[in-house]
Amino acid sequence: MKANDKDGFFSLGGNGYLLSFLLITACFALWGFANNVTNPMVGAFSKIFRMSTIEASMVPVAFNLGYFCMAFPAALFIQRYSFKWGVMAGLGLYALGALLFIPAKAIGDFYPFLAAYFILTCGLSFLETSCNPYVYCMGSEATAIRRLNAAQAFNALGSVGGMFVAMSVHASMSPMERSSRMQLPPQQFDIIKDHDLGLLIQPYIFIAAIVVLFLVIMALMHMPADRMVDTEKGLVSRLKELLQRKNYREGVVAEFFYVGAQAACWMFIIQYGTRIFVAEGMTEQAAEVLSQKYNVVAIVFFAASRFICTWLMKWFAPSRMLSTLAIIGISALVGVVCFTDRNGIYCLVAVSICLSLMFPTIYGIALQGIGENIKIAGAGLIMAILGGSFFPPLQAAIIQSNISLMGLPSTNLSFLIPMICLAGVGWYGHRSYVRHHILNDETA
């Protein structure tokens, strides 16, 4: 299906392929669902297996490690074959990882779930390494960042769906509090654990079926060819060229910090809200469910803001918008740290509005002027998702320490971590703006 395209927004190789763009964009929603049905599961695993917050934070470590380990193999795969085959490989691994939750539940141990998450995110790494640069190439470079933001807006819609499902899982789990579970005899504990694990794996079985359907459609559909002509240049030569570009190498660092900030804000909003609501007199179960509702609200604002920011990019420089929203996000996190009542969670929800723009904008800015190295460059940016494995355990350690400073509980103090992360993002946005709009240095 071809589309009229005056500004090169959807065109690839001179022709419009709206249907292909929409199919690839749907893949953004698929991994958005996986990411955001998983983040809230840290609290669920902690309760189900009677683990500490630090132990349960191994879920995002395994999750994001798959991104890191598979990004370069995925880039080499699509370099040799095509973006379409990269997407299909990603969908296959995604479905396999999701289906492995069934034997993981049968085994009844925590570590098989980590293995399933790792394989699932190897698939997500293939998808992101393929889909992001594919969308970037589906038109002129002048509209590439806006096009990436438009596609990533559907990632946010998938994120909303994932959050709603996670909230439903939390609400349906046994209401028994963590302290009571710790005192259960083994046989009774196993009954409750089996019940809760049955609820936890349902979203993954459901999404596996949808992913298999997408895989079949992708296999049958004709997709536009890659407009980038690859030379026989070796991997080492490509990497040297990429690392010589300040814009790119600093972009990888900024993406690392961004993913760390996002993971920290969305993963630990449950602990942050639960502390506040339990202090107000709620039960632990009710407090967790209400906290999850605030998490859903945060993702809804995130999704809406991504659409709005995409529209605003017609008039404002993406790099200037990036640094501005980073500063606003840091200001909101000051409130998260300093408030010990509901005002703090309101500030935490507001941070998501600022996060919305960041991933696709950093990605797009970093790829400017990359040319034929775009497939390898995309892999480096996807590897930066490792920030989602690096920062959450640090934040969990602060929460677990129960330290207090000037009357502020450890849960509040832990949000200094995403504040530092957003400072790194703001730094990149400012430097990029100076390079491209003040110094006019397009070779940096």
DRENDO-1510 file (C-alpha; in Angstrom, 1 decimal, always signed):
<recs>
REC; n; res; u; v; w
REC; 1; MET; +0.0; +0.0; +0.0 .
REC; 2; LYS; +1.5; +3.3; -1.1 .
REC; 3; ALA; +0.9; +6.6; +0.5 .
REC; 4; ASN; +1.1; +10.2; -0.7 .
REC; 5; ASP; +4.1; +11.7; +1.1 .
REC; 6; LYS; +5.2; +15.2; +0.4 .
REC; 7; ASP; +7.9; +15.6; +3.0 .
REC; 8; GLY; +9.5; +12.2; +2.8 .
REC; 9; PHE; +8.1; +11.1; +6.1 .
REC; 10; PHE; +7.2; +7.6; +5.0 .
REC; 11; SER; +9.1; +7.2; +1.7 .
REC; 12; LEU; +11.7; +4.5; +1.2 .
REC; 13; GLY; +13.8; +4.6; -2.0 .
REC; 14; GLY; +11.4; +7.1; -3.5 .
REC; 15; ASN; +8.2; +5.2; -2.9 .
REC; 16; GLY; +5.7; +5.3; +0.0 .
REC; 17; TYR; +5.1; +2.2; +2.0 .
REC; 18; LEU; +2.5; +3.1; +4.6 .
REC; 19; LEU; +1.4; -0.5; +5.3 .
REC; 20; SER; +5.0; -1.6; +5.9 .
REC; 21; PHE; +5.6; +1.3; +8.2 .
REC; 22; LEU; +2.5; +0.5; +10.2 .
REC; 23; LEU; +3.5; -3.2; +10.5 .
REC; 24; ILE; +6.9; -2.3; +11.8 .
REC; 25; THR; +5.4; +0.3; +14.1 .
REC; 26; ALA; +3.1; -2.4; +15.6 .
REC; 27; CYS; +6.3; -4.2; +16.6 .
REC; 28; PHE; +7.2; -1.2; +18.7 .
REC; 29; ALA; +3.9; -1.8; +20.7 .
REC; 30; LEU; +4.8; -5.5; +21.1 .
REC; 31; TRP; +8.1; -4.8; +22.9 .
REC; 32; GLY; +6.5; -1.9; +24.8 .
REC; 33; PHE; +4.1; -4.4; +26.3 .
REC; 34; ALA; +6.9; -6.8; +27.2 .
REC; 35; ASN; +8.9; -4.1; +28.9 .
REC; 36; ASN; +6.1; -2.8; +31.0 .
REC; 37; VAL; +4.3; -5.9; +32.0 .
REC; 38; THR; +7.7; -7.0; +33.3 .
REC; 39; ASN; +8.9; -4.0; +35.4 .
REC; 40; PRO; +6.2; -4.2; +38.0 .
REC; 41; MET; +6.8; -8.0; +38.3 .
REC; 42; VAL; +9.8; -7.2; +40.5 .
REC; 43; GLY; +7.5; -6.7; +43.4 .
REC; 44; ALA; +5.5; -9.8; +42.4 .
REC; 45; PHE; +8.5; -12.1; +42.3 .
REC; 46; SER; +9.7; -10.6; +45.6 .
REC; 47; LYS; +6.4; -11.7; +47.3 .
REC; 48; ILE; +6.0; -15.0; +45.4 .
REC; 49; PHE; +9.5; -16.4; +46.2 .
REC; 50; ARG; +9.9; -14.5; +49.5 .
REC; 51; MET; +13.0; -12.7; +48.3 .
REC; 52; SER; +14.5; -9.3; +49.1 .
REC; 53; THR; +14.1; -6.3; +46.8 .
REC; 54; ILE; +17.8; -6.7; +45.7 .
REC; 55; GLU; +17.3; -10.4; +44.8 .
REC; 56; ALA; +14.1; -9.6; +42.8 .
REC; 57; SER; +15.9; -6.8; +41.0 .
REC; 58; MET; +17.7; -9.6; +39.1 .
REC; 59; VAL; +14.6; -9.6; +36.8 .
REC; 60; PRO; +15.6; -6.3; +35.1 .
REC; 61; VAL; +19.2; -7.4; +35.1 .
REC; 62; ALA; +18.4; -10.6; +33.1 .
REC; 63; PHE; +15.9; -8.7; +31.1 .
REC; 64; ASN; +18.2; -6.0; +29.9 .
REC; 65; LEU; +21.2; -8.4; +29.7 .
REC; 66; GLY; +19.5; -10.0; +26.7 .
REC; 67; TYR; +19.4; -6.6; +25.0 .
REC; 68; PHE; +23.1; -6.2; +25.6 .
REC; 69; CYS; +24.3; -9.6; +24.5 .
REC; 70; MET; +22.2; -9.9; +21.3 .
REC; 71; ALA; +22.5; -6.4; +19.9 .
REC; 72; PHE; +25.7; -6.9; +17.9 .
REC; 73; PRO; +24.9; -10.4; +16.7 .
REC; 74; ALA; +21.5; -9.0; +15.6 .
REC; 75; ALA; +23.3; -6.2; +13.7 .
REC; 76; LEU; +25.6; -8.6; +12.0 .
REC; 77; PHE; +22.6; -10.7; +11.1 .
REC; 78; ILE; +20.7; -7.9; +9.4 .
REC; 79; GLN; +23.9; -6.6; +7.8 .
REC; 80; ARG; +24.1; -10.0; +6.0 .
REC; 81; TYR; +20.4; -10.6; +5.4 .
REC; 82; SER; +17.9; -7.7; +5.8 .
REC; 83; PHE; +15.8; -5.7; +8.2 .
REC; 84; LYS; +12.9; -8.0; +7.5 .
REC; 85; TRP; +14.8; -11.2; +8.5 .
REC; 86; GLY; +16.0; -9.4; +11.6 .
REC; 87; VAL; +12.4; -8.6; +12.6 .
REC; 88; MET; +11.4; -12.2; +12.0 .
REC; 89; ALA; +14.2; -13.6; +14.1 .
REC; 90; GLY; +13.3; -11.2; +16.8 .
REC; 91; LEU; +9.7; -12.2; +16.8 .
REC; 92; GLY; +10.7; -15.9; +16.9 .
REC; 93; LEU; +12.9; -15.5; +20.0 .
REC; 94; TYR; +10.3; -13.3; +21.6 .
REC; 95; ALA; +7.7; -16.0; +21.3 .
REC; 96; LEU; +10.1; -18.7; +22.5 .
REC; 97; GLY; +11.1; -16.8; +25.6 .
REC; 98; ALA; +7.4; -16.1; +26.5 .
REC; 99; LEU; +6.4; -19.7; +26.1 .
REC; 100; LEU; +9.3; -20.8; +28.3 .
REC; 101; PHE; +7.3; -19.3; +31.2 .
REC; 102; ILE; +5.2; -22.5; +31.1 .
REC; 103; PRO; +8.0; -24.9; +32.0 .
REC; 104; ALA; +9.5; -22.3; +34.4 .
REC; 105; LYS; +6.2; -22.3; +36.4 .
REC; 106; ALA; +6.2; -26.1; +36.3 .
REC; 107; ILE; +9.7; -26.1; +37.8 .
REC; 108; GLY; +8.6; -23.6; +40.4 .
REC; 109; ASP; +12.0; -21.9; +40.9 .
REC; 110; PHE; +13.0; -18.3; +40.3 .
REC; 111; TYR; +16.0; -18.9; +38.0 .
REC; 112; PRO; +14.2; -20.6; +35.1 .
REC; 113; PHE; +12.1; -17.4; +34.9 .
REC; 114; LEU; +15.4; -15.4; +34.6 .
REC; 115; ALA; +16.4; -17.7; +31.7 .
REC; 116; ALA; +13.1; -17.2; +30.0 .
REC; 117; TYR; +13.4; -13.4; +30.4 .
REC; 118; PHE; +16.9; -13.5; +28.9 .
REC; 119; ILE; +15.7; -15.4; +25.8 .
REC; 120; LEU; +12.7; -13.2; +25.4 .
REC; 121; THR; +14.8; -10.0; +25.5 .
REC; 122; CYS; +17.3; -11.5; +23.0 .
REC; 123; GLY; +14.3; -11.4; +20.7 .
REC; 124; LEU; +13.5; -7.8; +21.7 .
REC; 125; SER; +17.1; -6.9; +21.0 .
REC; 126; PHE; +16.7; -8.3; +17.5 .
REC; 127; LEU; +13.5; -6.3; +17.1 .
REC; 128; GLU; +14.9; -3.0; +18.3 .
REC; 129; THR; +18.1; -3.4; +16.4 .
REC; 130; SER; +16.1; -4.0; +13.3 .
REC; 131; CYS; +13.0; -1.8; +13.6 .
REC; 132; ASN; +14.6; +1.4; +14.9 .
REC; 133; PRO; +17.1; +1.9; +12.0 .
REC; 134; TYR; +14.5; +0.5; +9.5 .
REC; 135; VAL; +12.0; +3.3; +10.5 .
REC; 136; TYR; +14.9; +5.8; +10.5 .
REC; 137; CYS; +15.6; +4.8; +6.8 .
REC; 138; MET; +11.9; +4.9; +5.7 .
REC; 139; GLY; +12.2; +8.5; +4.5 .
REC; 140; SER; +14.4; +11.5; +4.5 .
REC; 141; GLU; +16.9; +12.1; +7.2 .
REC; 142; ALA; +15.4; +15.5; +7.8 .
REC; 143; THR; +12.2; +13.8; +9.2 .
REC; 144; ALA; +13.9; +10.8; +10.7 .
REC; 145; ILE; +13.8; +11.9; +14.4 .
REC; 146; ARG; +10.1; +12.8; +14.1 .
REC; 147; ARG; +9.4; +9.5; +12.4 .
REC; 148; LEU; +11.1; +7.6; +15.2 .
REC; 149; ASN; +9.1; +9.5; +17.8 .
REC; 150; ALA; +5.9; +8.7; +15.9 .
REC; 151; ALA; +6.8; +5.0; +15.8 .
REC; 152; GLN; +7.9; +5.0; +19.5 .
REC; 153; ALA; +4.6; +6.6; +20.4 .
REC; 154; PHE; +3.0; +3.2; +19.6 .
REC; 155; ASN; +5.6; +1.6; +21.9 .
REC; 156; ALA; +4.1; +3.8; +24.6 .
REC; 157; LEU; +0.6; +2.5; +23.8 .
REC; 158; GLY; +2.0; -1.1; +24.2 .
REC; 159; SER; +3.5; +0.1; +27.5 .
REC; 160; VAL; +0.1; +1.2; +28.7 .
REC; 161; GLY; -1.4; -2.2; +27.9 .
REC; 162; GLY; +1.4; -3.9; +29.8 .
REC; 163; MET; +0.9; -1.8; +32.8 .
REC; 164; PHE; -2.9; -2.5; +32.9 .
REC; 165; VAL; -2.2; -6.2; +32.6 .
REC; 166; ALA; +0.5; -6.0; +35.4 .
REC; 167; MET; -2.0; -4.2; +37.6 .
REC; 168; SER; -4.6; -6.9; +37.0 .
REC; 169; VAL; -2.0; -9.6; +38.0 .
REC; 170; HIS; -1.1; -7.7; +41.2 .
REC; 171; ALA; -4.8; -7.3; +42.1 .
REC; 172; SER; -5.5; -11.0; +41.6 .
REC; 173; MET; -2.6; -12.4; +43.5 .
REC; 174; SER; -3.1; -13.7; +47.0 .
REC; 175; PRO; -3.6; -10.7; +49.4 .
REC; 176; MET; -1.3; -12.3; +52.0 .
REC; 177; GLU; +1.4; -9.8; +53.0 .
REC; 178; ARG; +5.1; -10.5; +52.6 .
REC; 179; SER; +5.7; -10.9; +56.3 .
REC; 180; SER; +2.9; -13.5; +56.6 .
REC; 181; ARG; +4.2; -15.5; +53.7 .
REC; 182; MET; +7.6; -15.7; +55.4 .
REC; 183; GLN; +6.0; -17.6; +58.3 .
REC; 184; LEU; +4.1; -20.2; +56.1 .
REC; 185; PRO; +5.0; -23.9; +56.3 .
REC; 186; PRO; +6.5; -25.2; +53.0 .
REC; 187; GLN; +3.4; -27.1; +51.8 .
REC; 188; GLN; +1.0; -24.1; +52.3 .
REC; 189; PHE; +3.6; -21.7; +50.8 .
REC; 190; ASP; +3.9; -23.9; +47.7 .
REC; 191; ILE; +0.1; -23.8; +47.2 .
REC; 192; ILE; +0.0; -20.0; +47.2 .
REC; 193; LYS; +3.2; -19.8; +45.1 .
REC; 194; ASP; +1.7; -22.0; +42.5 .
REC; 195; HIS; -1.5; -20.0; +42.4 .
REC; 196; ASP; +0.3; -16.7; +42.0 .
REC; 197; LEU; +2.8; -18.0; +39.4 .
REC; 198; GLY; -0.2; -19.2; +37.3 .
REC; 199; LEU; -1.5; -15.7; +37.2 .
REC; 200; LEU; +1.9; -14.2; +36.5 .
REC; 201; ILE; +2.6; -16.3; +33.4 .
REC; 202; GLN; -0.8; -15.7; +31.7 .
REC; 203; PRO; +0.2; -12.4; +30.0 .
REC; 204; TYR; +3.3; -14.0; +28.6 .
REC; 205; ILE; +1.3; -16.9; +27.0 .
REC; 206; PHE; -1.2; -14.4; +25.6 .
REC; 207; ILE; +1.5; -12.2; +24.1 .
REC; 208; ALA; +3.3; -15.3; +22.7 .
REC; 209; ALA; +0.2; -16.1; +20.6 .
REC; 210; ILE; +0.0; -12.6; +19.2 .
REC; 211; VAL; +3.8; -12.5; +18.4 .
REC; 212; VAL; +3.5; -15.8; +16.5 .
REC; 213; LEU; +0.6; -14.2; +14.5 .
REC; 214; PHE; +2.8; -11.2; +13.6 .
REC; 215; LEU; +5.6; -13.6; +12.6 .
REC; 216; VAL; +3.3; -15.3; +10.1 .
REC; 217; ILE; +2.1; -12.0; +8.7 .
REC; 218; MET; +5.7; -10.7; +8.4 .
REC; 219; ALA; +6.8; -13.9; +6.6 .
REC; 220; LEU; +4.0; -13.5; +4.0 .
REC; 221; MET; +4.3; -9.8; +3.5 .
REC; 222; HIS; +6.5; -8.0; +0.9 .
REC; 223; MET; +8.6; -5.4; +2.7 .
REC; 224; PRO; +10.5; -2.5; +1.1 .
REC; 225; ALA; +14.2; -3.0; +0.5 .
REC; 226; ASP; +16.9; -1.3; +2.6 .
REC; 227; ARG; +17.9; +2.0; +0.9 .
REC; 228; MET; +21.4; +1.9; +2.5 .
REC; 229; VAL; +23.9; +0.3; +0.2 .
REC; 230; ASP; +26.5; -1.6; +2.3 .
REC; 231; THR; +30.1; -1.8; +1.2 .
REC; 232; GLU; +32.4; -4.7; +2.1 .
REC; 233; LYS; +33.9; -2.7; +5.0 .
REC; 234; GLY; +34.7; -4.8; +8.0 .
REC; 235; LEU; +33.2; -4.5; +11.4 .
REC; 236; VAL; +36.4; -3.1; +13.0 .
REC; 237; SER; +36.5; -0.3; +10.4 .
REC; 238; ARG; +32.9; +0.6; +10.9 .
REC; 239; LEU; +33.3; +0.7; +14.7 .
REC; 240; LYS; +36.4; +3.0; +14.3 .
REC; 241; GLU; +34.4; +5.3; +12.1 .
REC; 242; LEU; +31.5; +5.4; +14.6 .
REC; 243; LEU; +33.6; +6.0; +17.6 .
REC; 244; GLN; +35.3; +9.0; +15.9 .
REC; 245; ARG; +31.9; +10.8; +15.9 .
REC; 246; LYS; +31.3; +12.6; +19.2 .
REC; 247; ASN; +27.6; +12.8; +18.5 .
REC; 248; TYR; +27.3; +9.0; +18.3 .
REC; 249; ARG; +29.5; +7.9; +21.1 .
REC; 250; GLU; +28.0; +10.4; +23.5 .
REC; 251; GLY; +24.6; +9.3; +22.3 .
REC; 252; VAL; +25.3; +5.8; +23.4 .
REC; 253; VAL; +26.2; +7.1; +26.9 .
REC; 254; ALA; +23.1; +9.2; +27.0 .
REC; 255; GLU; +20.9; +6.3; +26.0 .
REC; 256; PHE; +22.5; +4.2; +28.8 .
REC; 257; PHE; +21.6; +6.9; +31.3 .
REC; 258; TYR; +18.1; +7.4; +29.9 .
REC; 259; VAL; +17.2; +3.7; +30.1 .
REC; 260; GLY; +18.5; +3.7; +33.7 .
REC; 261; ALA; +16.2; +6.6; +34.6 .
REC; 262; GLN; +13.2; +5.1; +33.0 .
REC; 263; ALA; +13.7; +1.7; +34.7 .
REC; 264; ALA; +14.3; +3.3; +38.0 .
REC; 265; CYS; +11.2; +5.5; +37.9 .
REC; 266; TRP; +8.8; +2.9; +36.6 .
REC; 267; MET; +10.1; -0.1; +38.5 .
REC; 268; PHE; +10.2; +1.4; +42.0 .
REC; 269; ILE; +7.1; +3.5; +41.9 .
REC; 270; ILE; +5.4; +0.5; +43.5 .
REC; 271; GLN; +7.7; +0.6; +46.5 .
REC; 272; TYR; +7.5; +4.4; +46.7 .
REC; 273; GLY; +3.7; +4.5; +46.6 .
REC; 274; THR; +3.3; +1.5; +48.9 .
REC; 275; ARG; +5.3; +3.3; +51.6 .
REC; 276; ILE; +3.1; +6.4; +51.4 .
REC; 277; PHE; -0.2; +4.5; +51.3 .
REC; 278; VAL; +0.6; +2.1; +54.1 .
REC; 279; ALA; +1.5; +5.1; +56.2 .
REC; 280; GLU; -2.0; +6.5; +55.4 .
REC; 281; GLY; -3.5; +3.3; +56.8 .
REC; 282; MET; -3.9; +1.0; +53.8 .
REC; 283; THR; -3.1; -2.7; +53.7 .
REC; 284; GLU; +0.0; -3.7; +51.8 .
REC; 285; GLN; -2.1; -5.3; +49.0 .
REC; 286; ALA; -4.3; -2.3; +48.6 .
REC; 287; ALA; -1.3; +0.0; +48.6 .
REC; 288; GLU; +0.5; -2.0; +45.9 .
REC; 289; VAL; -2.6; -2.0; +43.7 .
REC; 290; LEU; -3.1; +1.8; +44.1 .
REC; 291; SER; +0.6; +2.4; +43.4 .
REC; 292; GLN; +0.3; +0.3; +40.2 .
REC; 293; LYS; -2.7; +2.5; +39.2 .
REC; 294; TYR; -0.4; +5.6; +39.5 .
REC; 295; ASN; +2.1; +3.7; +37.4 .
REC; 296; VAL; -0.5; +3.2; +34.7 .
REC; 297; VAL; -1.4; +6.9; +34.9 .
REC; 298; ALA; +2.3; +7.7; +34.4 .
REC; 299; ILE; +2.5; +5.6; +31.3 .
REC; 300; VAL; -0.7; +7.1; +29.9 .
REC; 301; PHE; +0.9; +10.6; +30.3 .
REC; 302; PHE; +4.1; +9.2; +28.8 .
REC; 303; ALA; +2.2; +8.0; +25.7 .
REC; 304; ALA; +0.2; +11.2; +25.3 .
REC; 305; SER; +3.4; +13.3; +25.7 .
REC; 306; ARG; +5.2; +11.3; +23.0 .
REC; 307; PHE; +2.5; +12.1; +20.5 .
REC; 308; ILE; +2.6; +15.8; +21.5 .
REC; 309; CYS; +6.4; +16.0; +21.4 .
REC; 310; THR; +6.4; +14.4; +17.9 .
REC; 311; TRP; +4.1; +17.2; +16.8 .
REC; 312; LEU; +6.1; +19.9; +18.4 .
REC; 313; MET; +9.3; +18.8; +16.6 .
REC; 314; LYS; +7.9; +20.5; +13.5 .
REC; 315; TRP; +8.9; +23.8; +15.1 .
REC; 316; PHE; +11.5; +23.1; +17.8 .
REC; 317; ALA; +14.9; +21.5; +17.6 .
REC; 318; PRO; +14.8; +17.9; +19.0 .
REC; 319; SER; +18.1; +18.5; +20.9 .
REC; 320; ARG; +16.8; +21.6; +22.6 .
REC; 321; MET; +13.6; +19.8; +23.6 .
REC; 322; LEU; +15.7; +16.9; +25.0 .
REC; 323; SER; +17.7; +19.2; +27.3 .
REC; 324; THR; +14.7; +21.2; +28.4 .
REC; 325; LEU; +12.7; +18.1; +29.3 .
REC; 326; ALA; +15.7; +16.7; +31.2 .
REC; 327; ILE; +15.9; +19.8; +33.3 .
REC; 328; ILE; +12.1; +19.7; +34.0 .
REC; 329; GLY; +12.4; +16.0; +34.9 .
REC; 330; ILE; +15.2; +16.7; +37.3 .
REC; 331; SER; +13.1; +19.4; +39.0 .
REC; 332; ALA; +10.2; +16.9; +39.4 .
REC; 333; LEU; +12.6; +14.3; +40.9 .
REC; 334; VAL; +13.7; +16.9; +43.5 .
REC; 335; GLY; +10.0; +16.8; +44.6 .
REC; 336; VAL; +10.1; +13.0; +44.6 .
REC; 337; VAL; +13.0; +13.0; +46.9 .
REC; 338; CYS; +11.8; +15.8; +49.2 .
REC; 339; PHE; +8.1; +15.0; +49.6 .
REC; 340; THR; +7.1; +12.2; +51.9 .
REC; 341; ASP; +3.3; +12.3; +51.1 .
REC; 342; ARG; +1.2; +12.0; +47.9 .
REC; 343; ASN; +2.9; +15.1; +46.4 .
REC; 344; GLY; +5.9; +12.9; +45.9 .
REC; 345; ILE; +4.1; +10.4; +43.8 .
REC; 346; TYR; +2.4; +13.2; +41.8 .
REC; 347; CYS; +6.0; +14.4; +41.0 .
REC; 348; LEU; +7.0; +10.9; +40.0 .
REC; 349; VAL; +4.1; +10.6; +37.6 .
REC; 350; ALA; +5.1; +14.0; +36.1 .
REC; 351; VAL; +8.6; +12.6; +35.4 .
REC; 352; SER; +7.1; +10.2; +32.8 .
REC; 353; ILE; +5.9; +13.2; +30.8 .
REC; 354; CYS; +9.6; +14.3; +30.4 .
REC; 355; LEU; +10.8; +10.8; +29.7 .
REC; 356; SER; +8.5; +10.4; +26.7 .
REC; 357; LEU; +10.7; +12.2; +24.2 .
REC; 358; MET; +14.1; +10.9; +25.2 .
REC; 359; PHE; +14.8; +7.4; +23.8 .
REC; 360; PRO; +13.9; +8.0; +20.1 .
REC; 361; THR; +15.3; +11.5; +20.2 .
REC; 362; ILE; +18.7; +10.4; +21.5 .
REC; 363; TYR; +18.6; +7.5; +19.1 .
REC; 364; GLY; +17.8; +9.8; +16.1 .
REC; 365; ILE; +20.3; +12.5; +17.0 .
REC; 366; ALA; +23.1; +9.9; +17.5 .
REC; 367; LEU; +22.4; +8.4; +14.0 .
REC; 368; GLN; +22.6; +11.7; +12.1 .
REC; 369; GLY; +25.2; +11.5; +9.3 .
REC; 370; ILE; +26.0; +7.8; +10.0 .
REC; 371; GLY; +25.2; +6.7; +6.5 .
REC; 372; GLU; +26.0; +3.1; +5.6 .
REC; 373; ASN; +27.1; +2.3; +9.2 .
REC; 374; ILE; +23.5; +2.6; +10.5 .
REC; 375; LYS; +23.0; -1.1; +11.2 .
REC; 376; ILE; +26.0; -1.4; +13.4 .
REC; 377; ALA; +25.4; +2.0; +15.0 .
REC; 378; GLY; +21.9; +0.9; +15.9 .
REC; 379; ALA; +23.3; -2.1; +17.8 .
REC; 380; GLY; +25.5; +0.1; +19.9 .
REC; 381; LEU; +22.5; +2.2; +20.9 .
REC; 382; ILE; +20.5; -0.9; +21.8 .
REC; 383; MET; +23.4; -2.2; +23.9 .
REC; 384; ALA; +23.0; +0.9; +25.9 .
REC; 385; ILE; +19.7; -0.5; +27.2 .
REC; 386; LEU; +22.1; -2.3; +29.7 .
REC; 387; GLY; +21.6; +0.9; +31.8 .
REC; 388; GLY; +18.3; -0.7; +32.8 .
REC; 389; SER; +20.3; -3.5; +34.4 .
REC; 390; PHE; +23.0; -1.3; +36.0 .
REC; 391; PHE; +21.0; +1.3; +37.9 .
REC; 392; PRO; +18.0; -0.6; +39.4 .
REC; 393; PRO; +20.2; -2.8; +41.6 .
REC; 394; LEU; +21.9; +0.3; +42.9 .
REC; 395; GLN; +18.5; +1.9; +43.7 .
REC; 396; ALA; +17.3; -1.4; +45.3 .
REC; 397; ALA; +20.4; -1.4; +47.5 .
REC; 398; ILE; +19.6; +2.1; +48.7 .
REC; 399; ILE; +15.9; +1.1; +49.4 .
REC; 400; GLN; +17.0; -2.1; +51.2 .
REC; 401; SER; +19.5; -0.2; +53.4 .
REC; 402; ASN; +16.7; +1.6; +55.2 .
REC; 403; ILE; +19.0; +4.6; +55.6 .
REC; 404; SER; +17.5; +8.0; +56.5 .
REC; 405; LEU; +18.8; +11.5; +55.8 .
REC; 406; MET; +17.3; +14.7; +57.1 .
REC; 407; GLY; +14.1; +12.7; +57.8 .
REC; 408; LEU; +13.8; +11.4; +54.3 .
REC; 409; PRO; +13.3; +7.6; +54.0 .
REC; 410; SER; +15.6; +5.4; +51.9 .
REC; 411; THR; +12.9; +4.9; +49.2 .
REC; 412; ASN; +12.9; +8.7; +48.6 .
REC; 413; LEU; +16.7; +8.9; +48.6 .
REC; 414; SER; +17.0; +6.1; +46.1 .
REC; 415; PHE; +15.5; +8.5; +43.5 .
REC; 416; LEU; +18.7; +10.4; +43.4 .
REC; 417; ILE; +19.8; +7.7; +41.0 .
REC; 418; PRO; +17.4; +8.6; +38.2 .
REC; 419; MET; +18.2; +12.3; +38.9 .
REC; 420; ILE; +21.8; +11.7; +38.1 .
REC; 421; CYS; +20.7; +9.8; +35.0 .
REC; 422; LEU; +18.6; +12.6; +33.7 .
REC; 423; ALA; +21.5; +15.0; +34.2 .
REC; 424; GLY; +23.5; +12.9; +31.7 .
REC; 425; VAL; +20.7; +13.1; +29.2 .
REC; 426; GLY; +20.4; +16.9; +29.6 .
REC; 427; TRP; +24.2; +17.2; +29.1 .
REC; 428; TYR; +23.9; +15.3; +25.8 .
REC; 429; GLY; +21.0; +17.3; +24.6 .
REC; 430; HIS; +22.8; +20.6; +25.3 .
REC; 431; ARG; +26.1; +19.5; +23.6 .
REC; 432; SER; +24.2; +18.2; +20.6 .
REC; 433; TYR; +22.3; +21.5; +20.2 .
REC; 434; VAL; +25.6; +23.5; +20.4 .
REC; 435; ARG; +27.2; +21.3; +17.8 .
REC; 436; HIS; +24.5; +21.3; +15.3 .
REC; 437; HIS; +22.8; +24.7; +15.8 .
REC; 438; ILE; +25.5; +27.0; +17.0 .
REC; 439; LEU; +28.8; +25.6; +15.7 .
REC; 440; ASN; +27.1; +24.0; +12.6 .
REC; 441; ASP; +29.5; +21.1; +12.9 .
REC; 442; GLU; +27.8; +18.2; +11.0 .
REC; 443; THR; +30.9; +16.0; +11.1 .
REC; 444; ALA; +31.1; +15.7; +14.9 .
</recs>
